[in-house]
Amino acid sequence: MARAAQDDADAGTPADLHSGIGLHTPASVHHGTADLVREQRQRTLDTAWTTHPERFGRRRSRAPRLPDRAWINKPDNPDPDQPTTEIHPAAHLPAS
């Protein structure tokens, strides 16, 4: 039981927030909760702006948006409508 509680506590630690996916955890993006989290963050920022606008300078802060696409290793051709170059494993093997 303690291990499960620790796993839950670690699931959303700040160390897991990734700038490439709008400062969300991979789990939040994977499970589809990132939009809800972003809306909650924006409401918090809006409330802070209303309460203390002097802390924000000239404009309101905006919660980061999720990118349309994100990669660990960006492909040479990220357009899904364009064919990718296929690499045949046998072509890279030394001749025997």
N, CA, C and O atoms as CSV, one atom per row, in Angstrom:
chain,resi,resn,atom,element,x,y,z
A,1,MET,N,N,0.820,-1.197,0.000
A,1,MET,CA,C,0.000,0.000,0.000
A,1,MET,C,C,0.863,1.259,0.000
A,1,MET,O,O,0.570,2.220,-0.712
A,2,ALA,N,N,1.921,1.249,0.797
A,2,ALA,CA,C,2.783,2.425,0.877
A,2,ALA,C,C,3.443,2.709,-0.469
A,2,ALA,O,O,3.585,3.866,-0.863
A,3,ARG,N,N,3.848,1.648,-1.176
A,3,ARG,CA,C,4.493,1.836,-2.476
A,3,ARG,C,C,3.525,2.477,-3.471
A,3,ARG,O,O,3.914,3.370,-4.224
A,4,ALA,N,N,2.269,2.031,-3.480
A,4,ALA,CA,C,1.278,2.609,-4.392
A,4,ALA,C,C,1.057,4.081,-4.076
A,4,ALA,O,O,0.923,4.896,-4.989
A,5,ALA,N,N,1.017,4.427,-2.811
A,5,ALA,CA,C,0.845,5.826,-2.420
A,5,ALA,C,C,2.043,6.650,-2.869
A,5,ALA,O,O,1.881,7.784,-3.320
A,6,GLN,N,N,3.240,6.092,-2.751
A,6,GLN,CA,C,4.438,6.805,-3.194
A,6,GLN,C,C,4.438,6.977,-4.708
A,6,GLN,O,O,4.817,8.033,-5.214
A,7,ASP,N,N,4.014,5.943,-5.433
A,7,ASP,CA,C,3.932,6.046,-6.888
A,7,ASP,C,C,2.965,7.148,-7.291
A,7,ASP,O,O,3.248,7.913,-8.213
A,8,ASP,N,N,1.827,7.240,-6.609
A,8,ASP,CA,C,0.849,8.303,-6.886
A,8,ASP,C,C,1.440,9.670,-6.578
A,8,ASP,O,O,1.231,10.622,-7.330
A,9,ALA,N,N,2.174,9.772,-5.478
A,9,ALA,CA,C,2.770,11.049,-5.091
A,9,ALA,C,C,3.826,11.474,-6.100
A,9,ALA,O,O,3.985,12.667,-6.359
A,10,ASP,N,N,4.551,10.518,-6.674
A,10,ASP,CA,C,5.608,10.829,-7.635
A,10,ASP,C,C,5.080,11.084,-9.037
A,10,ASP,O,O,5.814,11.601,-9.880
A,11,ALA,N,N,3.838,10.738,-9.308
A,11,ALA,CA,C,3.298,10.807,-10.667
A,11,ALA,C,C,3.287,12.217,-11.232
A,11,ALA,O,O,3.377,12.380,-12.449
A,12,GLY,N,N,3.183,13.223,-10.412
A,12,GLY,CA,C,3.106,14.581,-10.926
A,12,GLY,C,C,4.101,15.524,-10.295
A,12,GLY,O,O,3.801,16.704,-10.115
A,13,THR,N,N,5.263,15.041,-9.957
A,13,THR,CA,C,6.257,15.906,-9.337
A,13,THR,C,C,6.766,16.911,-10.359
A,13,THR,O,O,6.750,16.637,-11.559
A,14,PRO,N,N,7.216,18.070,-9.897
A,14,PRO,CA,C,7.723,19.092,-10.823
A,14,PRO,C,C,8.851,18.583,-11.709
A,14,PRO,O,O,9.045,19.103,-12.808
A,15,ALA,N,N,9.594,17.589,-11.263
A,15,ALA,CA,C,10.676,17.049,-12.084
A,15,ALA,C,C,10.143,16.384,-13.344
A,15,ALA,O,O,10.889,16.210,-14.308
A,16,ASP,N,N,8.877,16.011,-13.358
A,16,ASP,CA,C,8.285,15.347,-14.512
A,16,ASP,C,C,7.628,16.314,-15.491
A,16,ASP,O,O,7.111,15.886,-16.523
A,17,LEU,N,N,7.639,17.601,-15.190
A,17,LEU,CA,C,7.035,18.576,-16.082
A,17,LEU,C,C,8.004,18.867,-17.225
A,17,LEU,O,O,9.169,19.190,-16.992
A,18,HIS,N,N,7.519,18.750,-18.458
A,18,HIS,CA,C,8.385,18.895,-19.618
A,18,HIS,C,C,8.013,20.140,-20.423
A,18,HIS,O,O,6.852,20.331,-20.783
A,19,SER,N,N,9.001,20.975,-20.698
A,19,SER,CA,C,8.745,22.204,-21.448
A,19,SER,C,C,8.268,21.915,-22.866
A,19,SER,O,O,7.516,22.709,-23.431
A,20,GLY,N,N,8.684,20.807,-23.448
A,20,GLY,CA,C,8.278,20.472,-24.809
A,20,GLY,C,C,6.817,20.098,-24.941
A,20,GLY,O,O,6.279,20.076,-26.048
A,21,ILE,N,N,6.168,19.804,-23.826
A,21,ILE,CA,C,4.743,19.468,-23.849
A,21,ILE,C,C,3.958,20.392,-22.927
A,21,ILE,O,O,3.057,19.958,-22.210
A,22,GLY,N,N,4.315,21.674,-22.958
A,22,GLY,CA,C,3.543,22.693,-22.249
A,22,GLY,C,C,3.617,22.602,-20.740
A,22,GLY,O,O,2.657,22.957,-20.056
A,23,LEU,N,N,4.747,22.130,-20.199
A,23,LEU,CA,C,4.938,21.966,-18.752
A,23,LEU,C,C,3.910,21.022,-18.134
A,23,LEU,O,O,3.413,21.252,-17.031
A,24,HIS,N,N,3.608,19.965,-18.865
A,24,HIS,CA,C,2.743,18.902,-18.364
A,24,HIS,C,C,3.583,17.662,-18.136
A,24,HIS,O,O,4.709,17.559,-18.624
A,25,THR,N,N,3.029,16.729,-17.395
A,25,THR,CA,C,3.692,15.440,-17.255
A,25,THR,C,C,3.340,14.590,-18.467
A,25,THR,O,O,2.277,14.772,-19.060
A,26,PRO,N,N,4.209,13.673,-18.837
A,26,PRO,CA,C,3.851,12.769,-19.933
A,26,PRO,C,C,2.545,12.015,-19.640
A,26,PRO,O,O,1.748,11.770,-20.545
A,27,ALA,N,N,2.337,11.653,-18.378
A,27,ALA,CA,C,1.109,10.929,-18.017
A,27,ALA,C,C,-0.124,11.781,-18.276
A,27,ALA,O,O,-1.135,11.271,-18.758
A,28,SER,N,N,-0.057,13.069,-17.965
A,28,SER,CA,C,-1.198,13.957,-18.191
A,28,SER,C,C,-1.528,14.051,-19.679
A,28,SER,O,O,-2.698,14.032,-20.061
A,29,VAL,N,N,-0.508,14.152,-20.508
A,29,VAL,CA,C,-0.727,14.209,-21.950
A,29,VAL,C,C,-1.269,12.871,-22.447
A,29,VAL,O,O,-2.219,12.829,-23.229
A,30,HIS,N,N,-0.666,11.793,-21.992
A,30,HIS,CA,C,-1.069,10.452,-22.441
A,30,HIS,C,C,-2.518,10.141,-22.067
A,30,HIS,O,O,-3.261,9.579,-22.872
A,31,HIS,N,N,-2.918,10.502,-20.853
A,31,HIS,CA,C,-4.262,10.166,-20.377
A,31,HIS,C,C,-5.308,11.219,-20.737
A,31,HIS,O,O,-6.474,11.089,-20.364
A,32,GLY,N,N,-4.896,12.260,-21.460
A,32,GLY,CA,C,-5.850,13.243,-21.953
A,32,GLY,C,C,-6.317,14.274,-20.944
A,32,GLY,O,O,-7.351,14.906,-21.158
A,33,THR,N,N,-5.587,14.467,-19.845
A,33,THR,CA,C,-5.986,15.456,-18.846
A,33,THR,C,C,-5.250,16.782,-19.000
A,33,THR,O,O,-5.495,17.709,-18.228
A,34,ALA,N,N,-4.359,16.893,-19.974
A,34,ALA,CA,C,-3.540,18.097,-20.121
A,34,ALA,C,C,-4.380,19.342,-20.381
A,34,ALA,O,O,-4.076,20.408,-19.846
A,35,ASP,N,N,-5.435,19.230,-21.193
A,35,ASP,CA,C,-6.279,20.400,-21.466
A,35,ASP,C,C,-6.974,20.879,-20.194
A,35,ASP,O,O,-7.070,22.083,-19.955
A,36,LEU,N,N,-7.453,19.954,-19.387
A,36,LEU,CA,C,-8.097,20.312,-18.123
A,36,LEU,C,C,-7.087,20.972,-17.189
A,36,LEU,O,O,-7.395,21.980,-16.552
A,37,VAL,N,N,-5.893,20.412,-17.106
A,37,VAL,CA,C,-4.846,20.988,-16.253
A,37,VAL,C,C,-4.504,22.396,-16.728
A,37,VAL,O,O,-4.345,23.304,-15.912
A,38,ARG,N,N,-4.390,22.585,-18.038
A,38,ARG,CA,C,-4.085,23.912,-18.573
A,38,ARG,C,C,-5.184,24.911,-18.228
A,38,ARG,O,O,-4.894,26.045,-17.847
A,39,GLU,N,N,-6.441,24.498,-18.357
A,39,GLU,CA,C,-7.564,25.386,-18.001
A,39,GLU,C,C,-7.509,25.774,-16.529
A,39,GLU,O,O,-7.744,26.931,-16.181
A,40,GLN,N,N,-7.200,24.814,-15.665
A,40,GLN,CA,C,-7.096,25.111,-14.233
A,40,GLN,C,C,-5.938,26.073,-13.963
A,40,GLN,O,O,-6.073,26.998,-13.162
A,41,ARG,N,N,-4.817,25.858,-14.621
A,41,ARG,CA,C,-3.679,26.759,-14.465
A,41,ARG,C,C,-4.037,28.169,-14.915
A,41,ARG,O,O,-3.677,29.149,-14.263
A,42,GLN,N,N,-4.757,28.264,-16.048
A,42,GLN,CA,C,-5.128,29.582,-16.553
A,42,GLN,C,C,-6.083,30.287,-15.603
A,42,GLN,O,O,-5.967,31.495,-15.400
A,43,ARG,N,N,-7.025,29.556,-15.015
A,43,ARG,CA,C,-7.921,30.173,-14.025
A,43,ARG,C,C,-7.128,30.695,-12.831
A,43,ARG,O,O,-7.415,31.778,-12.320
A,44,THR,N,N,-6.140,29.937,-12.389
A,44,THR,CA,C,-5.298,30.378,-11.266
A,44,THR,C,C,-4.537,31.639,-11.643
A,44,THR,O,O,-4.469,32.582,-10.854
A,45,LEU,N,N,-3.962,31.666,-12.844
A,45,LEU,CA,C,-3.239,32.863,-13.292
A,45,LEU,C,C,-4.178,34.062,-13.420
A,45,LEU,O,O,-3.803,35.178,-13.060
A,46,ASP,N,N,-5.392,33.846,-13.927
A,46,ASP,CA,C,-6.366,34.931,-14.057
A,46,ASP,C,C,-6.756,35.487,-12.694
A,46,ASP,O,O,-6.890,36.699,-12.527
A,47,THR,N,N,-6.939,34.595,-11.719
A,47,THR,CA,C,-7.278,35.032,-10.357
A,47,THR,C,C,-6.129,35.836,-9.757
A,47,THR,O,O,-6.351,36.865,-9.118
A,48,ALA,N,N,-4.910,35.367,-9.963
A,48,ALA,CA,C,-3.746,36.092,-9.449
A,48,ALA,C,C,-3.635,37.462,-10.107
A,48,ALA,O,O,-3.315,38.447,-9.441
A,49,TRP,N,N,-3.896,37.532,-11.400
A,49,TRP,CA,C,-3.852,38.815,-12.117
A,49,TRP,C,C,-4.883,39.784,-11.549
A,49,TRP,O,O,-4.589,40.956,-11.312
A,50,THR,N,N,-6.102,39.274,-11.334
A,50,THR,CA,C,-7.180,40.116,-10.808
A,50,THR,C,C,-6.836,40.629,-9.412
A,50,THR,O,O,-7.103,41.784,-9.080
A,51,THR,N,N,-6.243,39.760,-8.605
A,51,THR,CA,C,-5.920,40.118,-7.228
A,51,THR,C,C,-4.703,41.034,-7.126
A,51,THR,O,O,-4.707,41.979,-6.337
A,52,HIS,N,N,-3.661,40.763,-7.915
A,52,HIS,CA,C,-2.404,41.518,-7.829
A,52,HIS,C,C,-1.831,41.820,-9.215
A,52,HIS,O,O,-0.793,41.264,-9.575
A,53,PRO,N,N,-2.472,42.677,-9.996
A,53,PRO,CA,C,-1.975,42.938,-11.351
A,53,PRO,C,C,-0.573,43.552,-11.368
A,53,PRO,O,O,0.150,43.409,-12.354
A,54,GLU,N,N,-0.189,44.222,-10.306
A,54,GLU,CA,C,1.130,44.856,-10.257
A,54,GLU,C,C,2.270,43.838,-10.296
A,54,GLU,O,O,3.406,44.194,-10.610
A,55,ARG,N,N,1.982,42.603,-9.988
A,55,ARG,CA,C,3.020,41.566,-9.991
A,55,ARG,C,C,3.318,41.023,-11.389
A,55,ARG,O,O,4.273,40.268,-11.570
A,56,PHE,N,N,2.508,41.403,-12.371
A,56,PHE,CA,C,2.615,40.783,-13.686
A,56,PHE,C,C,3.145,41.692,-14.777
A,56,PHE,O,O,3.274,41.262,-15.923
A,57,GLY,N,N,3.450,42.914,-14.459
A,57,GLY,CA,C,3.927,43.810,-15.507
A,57,GLY,C,C,2.787,44.272,-16.394
A,57,GLY,O,O,1.689,44.554,-15.913
A,58,ARG,N,N,3.050,44.348,-17.692
A,58,ARG,CA,C,2.080,44.918,-18.620
A,58,ARG,C,C,1.013,43.955,-19.111
A,58,ARG,O,O,-0.072,44.394,-19.494
A,59,ARG,N,N,1.281,42.680,-19.112
A,59,ARG,CA,C,0.271,41.761,-19.651
A,59,ARG,C,C,0.065,40.553,-18.763
A,59,ARG,O,O,0.907,40.189,-17.941
A,60,ARG,N,N,-1.091,39.950,-18.966
A,60,ARG,CA,C,-1.449,38.752,-18.206
A,60,ARG,C,C,-0.583,37.575,-18.620
A,60,ARG,O,O,-0.167,37.463,-19.773
A,61,SER,N,N,-0.324,36.717,-17.676
A,61,SER,CA,C,0.393,35.482,-17.982
A,61,SER,C,C,-0.566,34.487,-18.609
A,61,SER,O,O,-1.762,34.482,-18.316
A,62,ARG,N,N,-0.032,33.659,-19.463
A,62,ARG,CA,C,-0.811,32.611,-20.125
A,62,ARG,C,C,-0.178,31.262,-19.816
A,62,ARG,O,O,1.042,31.104,-19.870
A,63,ALA,N,N,-1.018,30.306,-19.495
A,63,ALA,CA,C,-0.530,28.945,-19.289
A,63,ALA,C,C,-0.006,28.431,-20.629
A,63,ALA,O,O,-0.626,28.680,-21.663
A,64,PRO,N,N,1.131,27.715,-20.630
A,64,PRO,CA,C,1.676,27.229,-21.899
A,64,PRO,C,C,0.703,26.298,-22.618
A,64,PRO,O,O,0.006,25.499,-21.994
A,65,ARG,N,N,0.674,26.419,-23.924
A,65,ARG,CA,C,-0.178,25.550,-24.746
A,65,ARG,C,C,0.569,24.271,-25.092
A,65,ARG,O,O,1.798,24.238,-25.145
A,66,LEU,N,N,-0.198,23.238,-25.323
A,66,LEU,CA,C,0.384,21.991,-25.800
A,66,LEU,C,C,0.759,22.154,-27.270
A,66,LEU,O,O,0.017,22.775,-28.032
A,67,PRO,N,N,1.885,21.611,-27.670
A,67,PRO,CA,C,2.219,21.670,-29.090
A,67,PRO,C,C,1.316,20.718,-29.879
A,67,PRO,O,O,0.721,19.798,-29.318
A,68,ASP,N,N,1.229,20.953,-31.177
A,68,ASP,CA,C,0.460,20.036,-32.028
A,68,ASP,C,C,1.109,18.663,-32.058
A,68,ASP,O,O,0.426,17.639,-32.077
A,69,ARG,N,N,2.448,18.654,-32.061
A,69,ARG,CA,C,3.212,17.415,-32.084
A,69,ARG,C,C,4.438,17.590,-31.200
A,69,ARG,O,O,4.952,18.695,-31.028
A,70,ALA,N,N,4.890,16.482,-30.649
A,70,ALA,CA,C,6.115,16.492,-29.849
A,70,ALA,C,C,6.858,15.189,-30.089
A,70,ALA,O,O,6.245,14.139,-30.279
A,71,TRP,N,N,8.166,15.263,-30.079
A,71,TRP,CA,C,8.987,14.093,-30.347
A,71,TRP,C,C,10.088,13.965,-29.308
A,71,TRP,O,O,10.509,14.954,-28.707
A,72,ILE,N,N,10.542,12.756,-29.107
A,72,ILE,CA,C,11.783,12.551,-28.356
A,72,ILE,C,C,12.930,12.837,-29.318
A,72,ILE,O,O,13.843,13.598,-28.997
A,73,ASN,N,N,12.880,12.233,-30.484
A,73,ASN,CA,C,13.829,12.495,-31.563
A,73,ASN,C,C,13.011,12.886,-32.780
A,73,ASN,O,O,12.347,12.047,-33.388
A,74,LYS,N,N,13.062,14.175,-33.136
A,74,LYS,CA,C,12.247,14.674,-34.233
A,74,LYS,C,C,12.635,13.974,-35.534
A,74,LYS,O,O,13.815,13.918,-35.879
A,75,PRO,N,N,11.654,13.444,-36.252
A,75,PRO,CA,C,11.965,12.774,-37.517
A,75,PRO,C,C,12.426,13.781,-38.573
A,75,PRO,O,O,12.145,14.976,-38.476
A,76,ASP,N,N,13.135,13.280,-39.576
A,76,ASP,CA,C,13.580,14.154,-40.667
A,76,ASP,C,C,12.399,14.788,-41.381
A,76,ASP,O,O,12.474,15.929,-41.836
A,77,ASN,N,N,11.302,14.033,-41.477
A,77,ASN,CA,C,10.110,14.516,-42.156
A,77,ASN,C,C,8.930,14.393,-41.196
A,77,ASN,O,O,8.277,13.350,-41.169
A,78,PRO,N,N,8.634,15.441,-40.398
A,78,PRO,CA,C,7.560,15.341,-39.402
A,78,PRO,C,C,6.154,15.451,-39.969
A,78,PRO,O,O,5.185,15.330,-39.219
A,79,ASP,N,N,6.010,15.681,-41.284
A,79,ASP,CA,C,4.688,15.814,-41.881
A,79,ASP,C,C,4.090,14.425,-42.118
A,79,ASP,O,O,4.614,13.666,-42.933
A,80,PRO,N,N,2.996,14.079,-41.418
A,80,PRO,CA,C,2.426,12.737,-41.563
A,80,PRO,C,C,1.824,12.487,-42.944
A,80,PRO,O,O,1.585,11.333,-43.302
A,81,ASP,N,N,1.573,13.538,-43.727
A,81,ASP,CA,C,0.998,13.370,-45.059
A,81,ASP,C,C,2.058,13.043,-46.112
A,81,ASP,O,O,1.728,12.632,-47.225
A,82,GLN,N,N,3.318,13.226,-45.761
A,82,GLN,CA,C,4.406,12.942,-46.690
A,82,GLN,C,C,5.018,11.584,-46.364
A,82,GLN,O,O,5.156,11.236,-45.191
A,83,PRO,N,N,5.382,10.824,-47.374
A,83,PRO,CA,C,5.999,9.524,-47.099
A,83,PRO,C,C,7.379,9.703,-46.474
A,83,PRO,O,O,8.089,10.667,-46.760
A,84,THR,N,N,7.731,8.777,-45.636
A,84,THR,CA,C,9.058,8.812,-45.022
A,84,THR,C,C,9.994,7.905,-45.796
A,84,THR,O,O,9.558,6.994,-46.500
A,85,THR,N,N,11.256,8.159,-45.662
A,85,THR,CA,C,12.242,7.310,-46.309
A,85,THR,C,C,12.372,6.038,-45.503
A,85,THR,O,O,12.616,6.080,-44.297
A,86,GLU,N,N,12.210,4.915,-46.160
A,86,GLU,CA,C,12.338,3.643,-45.464
A,86,GLU,C,C,13.787,3.212,-45.477
A,86,GLU,O,O,14.466,3.321,-46.498
A,87,ILE,N,N,14.261,2.724,-44.348
A,87,ILE,CA,C,15.611,2.189,-44.253
A,87,ILE,C,C,15.474,0.687,-44.134
A,87,ILE,O,O,14.847,0.183,-43.203
A,88,HIS,N,N,16.051,-0.014,-45.063
A,88,HIS,CA,C,15.980,-1.474,-45.054
A,88,HIS,C,C,17.146,-2.016,-44.240
A,88,HIS,O,O,18.299,-1.736,-44.569
A,89,PRO,N,N,16.881,-2.782,-43.187
A,89,PRO,CA,C,17.948,-3.279,-42.321
A,89,PRO,C,C,19.035,-4.022,-43.083
A,89,PRO,O,O,20.211,-3.892,-42.740
A,90,ALA,N,N,18.686,-4.789,-44.098
A,90,ALA,CA,C,19.680,-5.560,-44.828
A,90,ALA,C,C,20.667,-4.664,-45.567
A,90,ALA,O,O,21.806,-5.066,-45.806
A,91,ALA,N,N,20.248,-3.467,-45.927
A,91,ALA,CA,C,21.128,-2.563,-46.664
A,91,ALA,C,C,22.305,-2.082,-45.824
A,91,ALA,O,O,23.307,-1.625,-46.373
A,92,HIS,N,N,22.198,-2.178,-44.501
A,92,HIS,CA,C,23.252,-1.681,-43.632
A,92,HIS,C,C,24.124,-2.792,-43.072
A,92,HIS,O,O,25.019,-2.529,-42.269
A,93,LEU,N,N,23.877,-4.029,-43.482
A,93,LEU,CA,C,24.677,-5.149,-43.000
A,93,LEU,C,C,25.902,-5.322,-43.890
A,93,LEU,O,O,25.814,-5.160,-45.107
A,94,PRO,N,N,27.036,-5.648,-43.294
A,94,PRO,CA,C,28.217,-5.888,-44.134
A,94,PRO,C,C,28.009,-7.132,-44.993
A,94,PRO,O,O,27.319,-8.077,-44.611
A,95,ALA,N,N,28.626,-7.093,-46.151
A,95,ALA,CA,C,28.518,-8.254,-47.042
A,95,ALA,C,C,29.238,-9.433,-46.432
A,95,ALA,O,O,30.326,-9.275,-45.878
A,96,SER,N,N,28.642,-10.627,-46.524
A,96,SER,CA,C,29.281,-11.800,-45.919
A,96,SER,C,C,29.980,-12.655,-46.920
A,96,SER,O,O,30.564,-13.677,-46.559
